[in-house]
Amino acid sequence: MNTDDKGMHQLIQVLATSIRKQRIPKLEGLLKDAGFTVPPRSASKTLQGKPGVGTEVILSDEEIIKVMLNLSGALINLDGRAIATVTTEESIRDLFIALFKQDMKEHEAIISLGKSRQSFTQPPLSVSEPNGPTIGDAYWLWVEMEFYRSSSIILLESYLNNTNDKELKKLLEHGLYKIAYPQLNKLEQTLKATGFTVPPRPVSRMHQRPPGVIGQITLSDSEVANVIITASQFLLNQHIRAYSATFKDQYRAIFKGFIMEEIDNIKKLYSLGKTRNLILTPPQVTSKKG
């Protein structure tokens, strides 16, 4: 309703119609078939004015808050991607870390305002307790726990047995004993406290073979470092997705703590990788032609 360009108006109208008539009904149908109550849709804005006269379109306060929340969530996810992918320039990474912290404060403020106005339609509870996690909260808690159990800890333990480099071992031990295991404990305890049964952990890979040997496969220190850096980048973005998808303060605080620990871990890994020339630096970009 803010453009009178016929071509653009036609394209946007097609997209909006496709979402309203195809995507949304299919998703609503799946939820209804599973027994969930689907909240009413927002009113169409195309009936409030003529194309090109956006001032005639009226958004409710609740709709504005929801849009702001979606935008802030997208922004902190972009911040996280920047932090994870800036591998060499510490000043640039520090800038994005500072922006990320500020954006998180604004995200929290929007959630606080939305809660006070009852603007959000939260997912159903996953347990009968009124203060328990929603199905969304439970999903992210479970996904994070499962990643630590099935991938992160297994890899860290395996790589600790694959290197004799003292500095690299120190970082791997920090990641395993100061980050991965404490965070896994917190996730398991949180799920148990809300009534979920947590399956037994996989067997430890530590001390199964002499240091420097994983079966018949030997990895170089640079390969180990690069795999761990990639895993840390993934974990940071995983934590941010969980944080931005959670409404309840107690669960969001857990993911927020994980984020800050992972950012600190990434900085340490990049510092070692830079001093050892373990990171493949992207090509430099200049203003010169040719």
N, C-alpha and C positions, 0 to 999 in steps of 0.2 A: 504493500500500500504506500510505499515511499518512493516509487519510481513510476514515471509515465512513459518510459522507453518501452515501446511495444514488444520488441524482441526479448528484452530482459524480463519484462512482466510475464510474457508467455512462458519463458523458461522456468521462472520461479513458480508460476502457477502450476505447471506440470509437475515439478518436484514436490510442491506442497500437497497436491492432489494425490500423487503416488504414495506419499507418506501416510496421509489420512485414510485413503481407501484401500491400501494394500498392506503396508508394513504394520501400522498400528492395529488394524483388525486381526491380523494373524497372531501378533504377540498377545493381544488381549484374549483371543480365543484359546491359546495355549494355557494361559494363566487360569482362565475360567474353567477349562476342562480339568485342570489340576485341583480345582476347588478354591481358588483365591478370589477375593472380592476386588474388582478393578475399579479404581476411583473414576468419577466422571471426567470427561475431557474438557479442556478449556474451550471457550467459544471461539468460533472462527473470526478472524480480524478482517476478512475480505468483505464482510457485510456492514462495516462501520463507516465506510467512506468510498471515495473514488480513487482509482490508481493515481499516484503522484501526490496525494494529499495525506501525508503520514500523520499530520497533527490531528486528523479526525479519528485516528485509531487510538483506542483507549486501552491501556494495560492496567490491570489491577495491581495493587501493592504486592500481593502474593506472587503474581506472575513476574514482576520485576525482580523480586528477591530470588526466585528460582533461576532466572536468566543470569543474574549476577553470580549465583553459586556455581552454575555450570561453567561460566567464563573463568571464574577464579580457579576452579578445579582444573580446567584445561591449561591455565597459565602455570600453575605449580608443576604440572606434569611436564610442560615444556622446559621449565627451569631445571627440573631433575635431569632431563635428557641432556641439557647443556652441561650441567655439572659432570655428568658421567662421561661425556665424550670429549671435553677439553682436556687433552692428555699432557700437553707440554707447557702452556702459558699459565703459570700459577695466578698471575694478576687477573686474568680473564675468568678463571675458575672461581677465584675469591669474589669477583664481582657478582657472578651468578649465584653464589652461595648467599651473599648478602641480600640479593633481590629475592631469592627463594624464602629466606627467613621473613622478610617483610610481607611477601605474598601470603605466607602461611598465617601471619597475624590478621591480614585482611580477610582471608578465608574463614578463620575462626570468628571474626566479627560478624560476617554475613550469616554464618550458622547460628550464632547467638541471637541475632536479630530475627531470623526466620523462625527460630523456636519460640521466641517471645510473642510472635504474631501467629503462631500455629500455621505457618505457610507451607510446611513440607508434608507430603504424603509418604510416610516412612513404610518400608517393607514390613510384612507381618512378622511377629515374634517367632523365633525358632523354638522357644520353650514356653512353658505356661507361666513362668515368672514375669510379672509386669515390667521389671527392670532388667530382664535378661536381654541377650543379643537378638537383633532382628536376623532374618535369614541371610541378609547381606553381610552383617557383621560376622555371623558364624561362618559364612563361606570364606571370607578373607582370613579369618583366624585359622581355619582349617587348611587353606591353600598355603599360607605361610609356614605352618607347622609341617605340612607334607613336603614342602620343598627342602626345608632344613634336614628332615629325616631321610629323604630319598636321594638327595643330590649334594647339598652344600657340605654337610658334615662328612659324608662318605668321601667326597673329593678332597677336602682339607686333610683328612686322616691319610688318604692314599698318597697325597703329594708330600706330606711330612715324612713318609717312609721312602720318598723318592729323591730326596735331596740331602746333601751334607753341607750346603751353604748356610753358615751360621746366621747371617742377617735375614735371609729368606725364611729359614726355619723359625726365627723369632717372630716374623710377621705372620706366618702361617699359624703358629701357636697362639698368637694374639687373636687372630680371626676365629680360631677354633674354641679356645677356652674363655676368651673375654667377650666374644660377640655371639658366635653360633650357638654354643651350649646354653649360655644364660638366656638368650632370646627364645630358644626352644623350650627351656624350662618355663618361662613366663607364658608362652602360648599354651603349653600343655596344662599348666595350673589354671589358666583362665578358662579353658574349655571344660576342664573337670569341675570347676566351681559352678559352671552353669548347667551341669548335668550330662555332659557328653562323655562317652567312653573313648579313651585314647588308647590306640593299639600299642603293643610293645615296640620299643625301638629296634632298629636293625643292629646286628652284632658289630662291635667296634673293629675297625680295620687296623688299629694301632698294634705294632709289634708282631704282626703276622709274618713278616719277612725282614731280613736284614735291611738297614737303611740304604737307600739308593736303588732298591730293586722292587718293582711291582710286577710280579710274575716274570715274564720274559721281556717286558716292555720297559725301556729306560727313557725318561723324558729329560731334556736339558733344563737348566734353571730358567732360561728365557721362556721356554714353552710353559713351564709351570707358572711363572709370573704372569704371562699373558692370559692363560686360562683363568687364573684367580682374579685378575683385573676385569676380564669379561664377565665373570660370575658376579663380581661386586657391582658392576654397572647394571646388570640385570636385577640384582637384589634391591638396589636403590630405587629403580623405577617400580619394582614390585611393591615396595613399602609405600611409595608415594601414591600408587593407584589405590592401595588399601586405605591409606589415610584420607584421600579425597572422596572415597566412596562411603565413609562411615560417619553417621550422625551422632552416635552416643559418645559423650566426652571420654568415658573411661577406656573405650577401645581405641578411639582416635589417639589418646595419649600414648598408648602402647606403640602404635605404628609411628608416631612422631618421634619417640625415643629411638626406635630402630633406624629411622631416617638419619638422625644426627650421628649415631654411631657409625652408620655405613659411610656417610660423607667423610668422617674423620679417618676411617679405614682406607677409603679411596685415595685420600691425600697422602697417606703413608705409602701405599702401594705405588702411586705415581712417582713419589720422591725416590724410592728405591729403583724403580724402573728407569728413571731419568739418569741417575748416577751410574747405573750399570749398562746403559744403552740397550735395555731390554725391550723398549717400546718402539715399534715401527712408526716413525714420525710421518704424518701426512705431508704431501708436497707443499712448499710455501707458495703463497699467492701474492703477487705484486701488482702494481698499477701499470707496469710496462706492457706494451703490446708485443705480440709475437711469441 
